[in-house]
Amino acid sequence: MQEGKKIKVGISIGDLNGIGCEVVLKTFEDIRMLDFCTPVIFASNKTISFQKNALNLELNYNGVNDAENALENKINVVNVWKEVPRTNFGEATKECGSYALKSLQAATQALKENKIDVLVTAPINKNNIQSEEFNFPGHTDYLAKELNGKSLMFMITNSLKVGLLTDHIAVKDVAAAITPALIKEKVATIEKSLIEDFGISKPKIALLGINPHSGDNGVIGKEDDVVLKPTITELASKGKLVFGPYSADSFFGSDAHSNFDAVLAAYHDQGLIPFKTLSFGKGVNYTAGLSKVRTSPDHGTAYEIAGMGKADHSSFKEAVFTAIEIYRNREEYKELTQNPLKKQRIKRKE
């Protein structure tokens, strides 16, 4: 990356009947954001014009036909479609699902072709986006396929980072899905991310138990004793700072999470309920383990307030800043590891 060149932040627009457009446009209504990055929104001029007028937002933008033509110090809109989709704020429609997918596909392709540096995704509706082209439970799995990575759903703030062993699967399938191989894979992914993306040289990771009270020595399920504990012991014997399993019900309330660089939860709600309770509006959903950087806000389409101008864009703005920071951290890590002499000079300076 050229010195002084601003990072190109690609943005998929999400469900047009939700709050996606609103949080995107509110973020860049503050022109100071253009000091930090070059935003590239994948939608259309007409769509953005309709949304900004409907929401009474004031901002100017530059229409382009290709992301590589995006201009610095401008809000750039790539014209992915020419027509104006019907917008009925608050309704889940197949039409809006199809346009959310068009935006995501175009943004992902631009990311793969290095026409944008990072991707920030506005919220989709996981039901109405389903089609022959999109048969995934969410962004994470879609991007893992497109970018050929071992993805990890990683909810992050400066002080709290929660990863998931399993994400969008039914609770009844969780125990069977958690195997020693899966645990090792997710621990490796989260450790690599903490080192390369967040600059933590020796990460300390906590694993939460699968069952209440981590199974109470087999009284409430045997998975913790049979699967989790032996795998944690094996990882620890190889020098990994992995600890647990911890009883999930008291882990966050007792502030035990503050003793670790990251927490690995067994399933979606076990990790996301405490994360969102402690960090809602400040949290970011980061897809770790991919060759490219993708973040999103920690909320959904919020149909109940769509079109009312009430959406809080704090989490989306944080997602933009987080994507920029991770990209820079990765570039720095790459430079340091490719140039051992420079690495030594920097260490001596410290």
One Martini backbone bead per residue (centre of mass of N, CA, C, O) as a GRO file, in nm:
protein
  350
    1MET     BB    1   0.095   0.037   0.023
    2GLN     BB    2   0.077   0.356  -0.012
    3GLU     BB    3   0.188   0.629   0.115
    4GLY     BB    4  -0.112   0.799   0.223
    5LYS     BB    5  -0.315   0.606   0.136
    6LYS     BB    6  -0.636   0.543   0.135
    7ILE     BB    7  -0.866   0.340   0.252
    8LYS     BB    8  -1.084   0.116   0.098
    9VAL     BB    9  -1.432   0.112   0.177
   10GLY     BB   10  -1.644  -0.136   0.143
   11ILE     BB   11  -2.016  -0.136   0.087
   12SER     BB   12  -2.282  -0.314   0.185
   13ILE     BB   13  -2.632  -0.226   0.207
   14GLY     BB   14  -2.841  -0.432   0.238
   15ASP     BB   15  -3.152  -0.390   0.356
   16LEU     BB   16  -3.369  -0.148   0.229
   17ASN     BB   17  -3.597  -0.191   0.471
   18GLY     BB   18  -3.389  -0.109   0.663
   19ILE     BB   19  -3.099   0.048   0.837
   20GLY     BB   20  -2.851   0.042   0.652
   21CYS     BB   21  -2.851   0.312   0.497
   22GLU     BB   22  -2.868   0.494   0.743
   23VAL     BB   23  -2.593   0.417   0.883
   24VAL     BB   24  -2.417   0.484   0.644
   25LEU     BB   25  -2.501   0.784   0.591
   26LYS     BB   26  -2.451   0.891   0.878
   27THR     BB   27  -2.149   0.833   0.887
   28PHE     BB   28  -2.090   1.019   0.607
   29GLU     BB   29  -2.210   1.295   0.690
   30ASP     BB   30  -1.940   1.300   0.823
   31ILE     BB   31  -1.667   1.437   0.661
   32ARG     BB   32  -1.434   1.336   0.852
   33MET     BB   33  -1.425   1.040   0.743
   34LEU     BB   34  -1.248   1.121   0.483
   35ASP     BB   35  -0.973   1.121   0.649
   36PHE     BB   36  -0.967   0.786   0.680
   37CYS     BB   37  -1.134   0.730   0.402
   38THR     BB   38  -1.273   0.547   0.113
   39PRO     BB   39  -1.590   0.525   0.019
   40VAL     BB   40  -1.771   0.222  -0.116
   41ILE     BB   41  -2.087   0.194  -0.252
   42PHE     BB   42  -2.313  -0.082  -0.319
   43ALA     BB   43  -2.554   0.029  -0.565
   44SER     BB   44  -2.711   0.344  -0.632
   45ASN     BB   45  -2.791   0.659  -0.697
   46LYS     BB   46  -3.102   0.633  -0.669
   47THR     BB   47  -3.107   0.487  -0.398
   48ILE     BB   48  -2.952   0.698  -0.231
   49SER     BB   49  -3.140   0.933  -0.293
   50PHE     BB   50  -3.394   0.815  -0.168
   51GLN     BB   51  -3.286   0.766   0.119
   52LYS     BB   52  -3.188   1.055   0.193
   53ASN     BB   53  -3.467   1.186   0.153
   54ALA     BB   54  -3.638   1.006   0.347
   55LEU     BB   55  -3.415   1.086   0.595
   56ASN     BB   56  -3.298   1.376   0.587
   57LEU     BB   57  -3.014   1.385   0.439
   58GLU     BB   58  -2.676   1.537   0.417
   59LEU     BB   59  -2.522   1.450   0.103
   60ASN     BB   60  -2.254   1.377  -0.109
   61TYR     BB   61  -2.191   1.207  -0.429
   62ASN     BB   62  -2.007   0.957  -0.633
   63GLY     BB   63  -2.049   0.819  -0.936
   64VAL     BB   64  -1.966   0.476  -1.030
   65ASN     BB   65  -1.877   0.177  -1.226
   66ASP     BB   66  -1.606   0.144  -1.049
   67ALA     BB   67  -1.404   0.104  -0.776
   68GLU     BB   68  -1.129   0.199  -0.914
   69ASN     BB   69  -1.274   0.505  -0.955
   70ALA     BB   70  -1.245   0.605  -0.687
   71LEU     BB   71  -1.253   0.894  -0.483
   72GLU     BB   72  -1.104   1.098  -0.292
   73ASN     BB   73  -1.305   1.282  -0.077
   74LYS     BB   74  -1.543   1.074  -0.140
   75ILE     BB   75  -1.860   0.948  -0.195
   76ASN     BB   76  -1.896   0.631  -0.329
   77VAL     BB   77  -2.104   0.495  -0.604
   78VAL     BB   78  -2.184   0.189  -0.719
   79ASN     BB   79  -2.348   0.081  -1.011
   80VAL     BB   80  -2.527  -0.215  -0.993
   81TRP     BB   81  -2.796  -0.060  -1.063
   82LYS     BB   82  -3.068   0.123  -1.233
   83GLU     BB   83  -3.298   0.077  -1.078
   84VAL     BB   84  -3.581   0.123  -0.850
   85PRO     BB   85  -3.646  -0.006  -0.572
   86ARG     BB   86  -3.877  -0.110  -0.368
   87THR     BB   87  -3.976   0.076  -0.070
   88ASN     BB   88  -4.070  -0.081   0.256
   89PHE     BB   89  -4.044   0.000   0.545
   90GLY     BB   90  -4.032  -0.296   0.755
   91GLU     BB   91  -4.015  -0.504   0.516
   92ALA     BB   92  -4.000  -0.845   0.411
   93THR     BB   93  -3.852  -0.889   0.095
   94LYS     BB   94  -3.737  -1.041  -0.187
   95GLU     BB   95  -3.637  -0.794  -0.335
   96CYS     BB   96  -3.444  -0.687  -0.112
   97GLY     BB   97  -3.281  -0.947  -0.098
   98SER     BB   98  -3.168  -0.929  -0.392
   99TYR     BB   99  -3.017  -0.653  -0.350
  100ALA     BB  100  -2.835  -0.740  -0.122
  101LEU     BB  101  -2.688  -0.952  -0.295
  102LYS     BB  102  -2.580  -0.771  -0.519
  103SER     BB  103  -2.406  -0.601  -0.333
  104LEU     BB  104  -2.236  -0.828  -0.208
  105GLN     BB  105  -2.118  -0.947  -0.468
  106ALA     BB  106  -1.978  -0.689  -0.570
  107ALA     BB  107  -1.802  -0.639  -0.318
  108THR     BB  108  -1.656  -0.914  -0.311
  109GLN     BB  109  -1.527  -0.893  -0.589
  110ALA     BB  110  -1.365  -0.635  -0.529
  111LEU     BB  111  -1.202  -0.763  -0.300
  112LYS     BB  112  -1.069  -0.992  -0.472
  113GLU     BB  113  -0.953  -0.754  -0.681
  114ASN     BB  114  -0.844  -0.502  -0.507
  115LYS     BB  115  -1.053  -0.241  -0.521
  116ILE     BB  116  -1.066  -0.306  -0.222
  117ASP     BB  117  -0.960  -0.347   0.116
  118VAL     BB  118  -1.245  -0.352   0.259
  119LEU     BB  119  -1.537  -0.487   0.442
  120VAL     BB  120  -1.868  -0.348   0.500
  121THR     BB  121  -2.169  -0.475   0.642
  122ALA     BB  122  -2.487  -0.454   0.616
  123PRO     BB  123  -2.781  -0.564   0.707
  124ILE     BB  124  -2.948  -0.869   0.681
  125ASN     BB  125  -3.191  -1.101   0.576
  126LYS     BB  126  -3.170  -1.446   0.617
  127ASN     BB  127  -3.432  -1.510   0.447
  128ASN     BB  128  -3.471  -1.310   0.185
  129ILE     BB  129  -3.174  -1.394   0.059
  130GLN     BB  130  -3.256  -1.655  -0.031
  131SER     BB  131  -3.103  -1.874  -0.284
  132GLU     BB  132  -2.922  -2.020  -0.527
  133GLU     BB  133  -2.677  -1.812  -0.451
  134PHE     BB  134  -2.796  -1.812  -0.137
  135ASN     BB  135  -2.702  -2.082   0.103
  136PHE     BB  136  -2.692  -1.922   0.396
  137PRO     BB  137  -2.690  -1.808   0.739
  138GLY     BB  138  -2.466  -1.590   0.636
  139HIS     BB  139  -2.191  -1.403   0.584
  140THR     BB  140  -1.967  -1.587   0.697
  141ASP     BB  141  -2.012  -1.836   0.506
  142TYR     BB  142  -1.996  -1.691   0.238
  143LEU     BB  143  -1.703  -1.572   0.275
  144ALA     BB  144  -1.558  -1.839   0.318
  145LYS     BB  145  -1.610  -1.937   0.029
  146GLU     BB  146  -1.504  -1.688  -0.138
  147LEU     BB  147  -1.214  -1.675   0.054
  148ASN     BB  148  -1.099  -1.944   0.160
  149GLY     BB  149  -1.176  -1.993   0.480
  150LYS     BB  150  -1.155  -1.999   0.845
  151SER     BB  151  -1.415  -1.902   0.998
  152LEU     BB  152  -1.490  -1.641   1.254
  153MET     BB  153  -1.703  -1.534   1.491
  154PHE     BB  154  -1.617  -1.192   1.600
  155MET     BB  155  -1.674  -1.016   1.888
  156ILE     BB  156  -1.584  -0.660   1.924
  157THR     BB  157  -1.374  -0.476   2.141
  158ASN     BB  158  -1.131  -0.339   2.325
  159SER     BB  159  -1.229  -0.529   2.598
  160LEU     BB  160  -1.403  -0.739   2.406
  161LYS     BB  161  -1.377  -1.095   2.298
  162VAL     BB  162  -1.603  -1.303   2.097
  163GLY     BB  163  -1.618  -1.632   2.012
  164LEU     BB  164  -1.729  -1.914   1.797
  165LEU     BB  165  -1.778  -2.246   1.752
  166THR     BB  166  -2.082  -2.184   1.698
  167ASP     BB  167  -2.346  -2.030   1.523
  168HIS     BB  168  -2.586  -2.091   1.279
  169ILE     BB  169  -2.729  -2.315   1.484
  170ALA     BB  170  -2.901  -2.536   1.636
  171VAL     BB  171  -2.910  -2.622   1.961
  172LYS     BB  172  -2.952  -2.938   1.912
  173ASP     BB  173  -2.655  -2.938   1.739
  174VAL     BB  174  -2.412  -2.847   1.911
  175ALA     BB  175  -2.276  -3.092   2.056
  176ALA     BB  176  -2.215  -3.255   1.789
  177ALA     BB  177  -2.034  -3.022   1.654
  178ILE     BB  178  -1.837  -3.054   1.895
  179THR     BB  179  -1.499  -3.104   1.835
  180PRO     BB  180  -1.169  -3.132   1.853
  181ALA     BB  181  -1.120  -3.016   1.568
  182LEU     BB  182  -1.287  -2.757   1.602
  183ILE     BB  183  -1.142  -2.638   1.845
  184LYS     BB  184  -0.861  -2.618   1.714
  185GLU     BB  185  -0.944  -2.438   1.479
  186LYS     BB  186  -1.060  -2.194   1.646
  187VAL     BB  187  -0.810  -2.140   1.816
  188ALA     BB  188  -0.619  -2.084   1.578
  189THR     BB  189  -0.782  -1.846   1.462
  190ILE     BB  190  -0.790  -1.662   1.715
  191GLU     BB  191  -0.486  -1.647   1.760
  192LYS     BB  192  -0.404  -1.529   1.485
  193SER     BB  193  -0.578  -1.275   1.509
  194LEU     BB  194  -0.456  -1.156   1.770
  195ILE     BB  195  -0.174  -1.124   1.645
  196GLU     BB  196  -0.230  -0.984   1.351
  197ASP     BB  197  -0.492  -0.787   1.418
  198PHE     BB  198  -0.405  -0.696   1.748
  199GLY     BB  199  -0.105  -0.736   1.870
  200ILE     BB  200  -0.099  -1.020   2.033
  201SER     BB  201   0.159  -1.226   2.114
  202LYS     BB  202   0.013  -1.392   2.382
  203PRO     BB  203  -0.265  -1.540   2.390
  204LYS     BB  204  -0.559  -1.547   2.606
  205ILE     BB  205  -0.792  -1.824   2.635
  206ALA     BB  206  -1.142  -1.881   2.680
  207LEU     BB  207  -1.359  -2.154   2.764
  208LEU     BB  208  -1.680  -2.251   2.736
  209GLY     BB  209  -1.921  -2.436   2.832
  210ILE     BB  210  -2.183  -2.632   2.718
  211ASN     BB  211  -2.294  -2.681   2.992
  212PRO     BB  212  -2.416  -2.648   3.278
  213HIS     BB  213  -2.149  -2.619   3.476
  214SER     BB  214  -1.980  -2.797   3.280
  215GLY     BB  215  -2.165  -3.067   3.380
  216ASP     BB  216  -2.093  -3.154   3.667
  217ASN     BB  217  -1.920  -3.413   3.619
  218GLY     BB  218  -2.172  -3.543   3.429
  219VAL     BB  219  -2.462  -3.469   3.533
  220ILE     BB  220  -2.485  -3.236   3.279
  221GLY     BB  221  -2.328  -3.383   3.088
  222LYS     BB  222  -2.026  -3.505   2.894
  223GLU     BB  223  -1.884  -3.306   2.690
  224ASP     BB  224  -1.679  -3.155   2.871
  225ASP     BB  225  -1.515  -3.414   2.959
  226VAL     BB  226  -1.478  -3.554   2.667
  227VAL     BB  227  -1.400  -3.291   2.485
  228LEU     BB  228  -1.289  -3.025   2.614
  229LYS     BB  229  -1.073  -3.098   2.832
  230PRO     BB  230  -0.873  -3.270   2.657
  231THR     BB  231  -0.820  -3.043   2.447
  232ILE     BB  232  -0.709  -2.829   2.635
  233THR     BB  233  -0.474  -3.001   2.742
  234GLU     BB  234  -0.338  -3.040   2.468
  235LEU     BB  235  -0.293  -2.739   2.401
  236ALA     BB  236  -0.128  -2.673   2.658
  237SER     BB  237   0.108  -2.881   2.591
  238LYS     BB  238   0.172  -2.676   2.326
  239GLY     BB  239   0.158  -2.365   2.459
  240LYS     BB  240  -0.128  -2.288   2.498
  241LEU     BB  241  -0.346  -2.022   2.622
  242VAL     BB  242  -0.578  -2.242   2.739
  243PHE     BB  243  -0.897  -2.221   2.913
  244GLY     BB  244  -1.093  -2.465   3.094
  245PRO     BB  245  -1.408  -2.489   3.146
  246TYR     BB  246  -1.652  -2.238   3.185
  247SER     BB  247  -1.906  -2.112   3.347
  248ALA     BB  248  -2.132  -1.907   3.183
  249ASP     BB  249  -2.326  -1.769   3.401
  250SER     BB  250  -2.059  -1.616   3.564
  251PHE     BB  251  -1.829  -1.504   3.384
  252PHE     BB  252  -1.924  -1.203   3.324
  253GLY     BB  253  -2.036  -1.105   3.604
  254SER     BB  254  -1.733  -1.155   3.739
  255ASP     BB  255  -1.510  -1.050   3.525
  256ALA     BB  256  -1.335  -1.287   3.395
  257HIS     BB  257  -1.284  -1.178   3.100
  258SER     BB  258  -1.048  -0.969   3.183
  259ASN     BB  259  -0.820  -1.216   3.187
  260PHE     BB  260  -0.866  -1.206   2.869
  261ASP     BB  261  -0.842  -1.171   2.519
  262ALA     BB  262  -1.049  -1.419   2.485
  263VAL     BB  263  -1.366  -1.574   2.399
  264LEU     BB  264  -1.501  -1.913   2.373
  265ALA     BB  265  -1.800  -2.007   2.259
  266ALA     BB  266  -2.023  -2.262   2.189
  267TYR     BB  267  -2.264  -2.053   2.122
  268HIS     BB  268  -2.436  -1.791   2.021
  269ASP     BB  269  -2.595  -1.695   2.289
  270GLN     BB  270  -2.366  -1.737   2.494
  271GLY     BB  271  -2.200  -1.491   2.360
  272LEU     BB  272  -2.409  -1.254   2.261
  273ILE     BB  273  -2.562  -1.170   2.509
  274PRO     BB  274  -2.327  -1.054   2.679
  275PHE     BB  275  -2.204  -0.875   2.464
  276LYS     BB  276  -2.460  -0.692   2.410
  277THR     BB  277  -2.501  -0.605   2.702
  278LEU     BB  278  -2.205  -0.468   2.729
  279SER     BB  279  -2.181  -0.345   2.391
  280PHE     BB  280  -2.410  -0.202   2.271
  281GLY     BB  281  -2.310   0.008   1.991
  282LYS     BB  282  -1.977  -0.084   2.012
  283GLY     BB  283  -1.987  -0.326   1.845
  284VAL     BB  284  -1.822  -0.589   1.641
  285ASN     BB  285  -1.840  -0.784   1.346
  286TYR     BB  286  -1.587  -1.028   1.290
  287THR     BB  287  -1.418  -1.201   1.026
  288ALA     BB  288  -1.218  -1.439   1.094
  289GLY     BB  289  -0.977  -1.618   0.880
  290LEU     BB  290  -0.933  -1.431   0.642
  291SER     BB  291  -0.774  -1.270   0.371
  292LYS     BB  292  -0.991  -1.061   0.452
  293VAL     BB  293  -1.164  -0.771   0.559
  294ARG     BB  294  -1.456  -0.809   0.782
  295THR     BB  295  -1.731  -0.602   0.882
  296SER     BB  296  -1.992  -0.525   1.135
  297PRO     BB  297  -2.249  -0.467   1.296
  298ASP     BB  298  -2.432  -0.566   1.610
  299HIS     BB  299  -2.687  -0.562   1.414
  300GLY     BB  300  -2.978  -0.547   1.247
  301THR     BB  301  -3.247  -0.429   1.053
  302ALA     BB  302  -3.468  -0.291   1.224
  303TYR     BB  303  -3.774  -0.259   1.116
  304GLU     BB  304  -3.921  -0.096   1.354
  305ILE     BB  305  -3.725   0.180   1.259
  306ALA     BB  306  -3.751   0.205   0.971
  307GLY     BB  307  -3.753   0.535   0.827
  308MET     BB  308  -3.733   0.729   1.109
  309GLY     BB  309  -3.432   0.824   1.201
  310LYS     BB  310  -3.336   0.634   1.475
  311ALA     BB  311  -3.074   0.522   1.404
  312ASP     BB  312  -2.777   0.392   1.529
  313HIS     BB  313  -2.434   0.442   1.396
  314SER     BB  314  -2.202   0.351   1.589
  315SER     BB  315  -2.139   0.056   1.497
  316PHE     BB  316  -2.070   0.119   1.204
  317LYS     BB  317  -1.841   0.313   1.257
  318GLU     BB  318  -1.675   0.105   1.416
  319ALA     BB  319  -1.646  -0.092   1.177
  320VAL     BB  320  -1.473   0.095   1.007
  321PHE     BB  321  -1.237   0.141   1.206
  322THR     BB  322  -1.170  -0.160   1.247
  323ALA     BB  323  -1.097  -0.230   0.955
  324ILE     BB  324  -0.862  -0.031   0.936
  325GLU     BB  325  -0.694  -0.136   1.175
  326ILE     BB  326  -0.659  -0.430   1.078
  327TYR     BB  327  -0.524  -0.369   0.813
  328ARG     BB  328  -0.277  -0.227   0.937
  329ASN     BB  329  -0.185  -0.460   1.118
  330ARG     BB  330  -0.133  -0.660   0.888
  331GLU     BB  331   0.077  -0.493   0.736
  332GLU     BB  332   0.276  -0.476   0.971
  333TYR     BB  333   0.315  -0.779   1.017
  334LYS     BB  334   0.417  -0.843   0.734
  335GLU     BB  335   0.664  -0.657   0.745
  336LEU     BB  336   0.801  -0.776   0.997
  337THR     BB  337   0.815  -1.084   0.896
  338GLN     BB  338   0.981  -1.003   0.625
  339ASN     BB  339   1.171  -0.810   0.834
  340PRO     BB  340   1.374  -0.891   1.084
  341LEU     BB  341   1.552  -0.635   1.117
  342LYS     BB  342   1.319  -0.440   1.169
  343LYS     BB  343   1.205  -0.589   1.410
  344GLN     BB  344   1.456  -0.549   1.589
  345ARG     BB  345   1.460  -0.241   1.587
  346ILE     BB  346   1.182  -0.208   1.720
  347LYS     BB  347   1.243  -0.364   1.980
  348ARG     BB  348   1.474  -0.176   2.075
  349LYS     BB  349   1.301   0.080   2.098
  350GLU     BB  350   1.116  -0.049   2.330
   0.00000   0.00000   0.00000
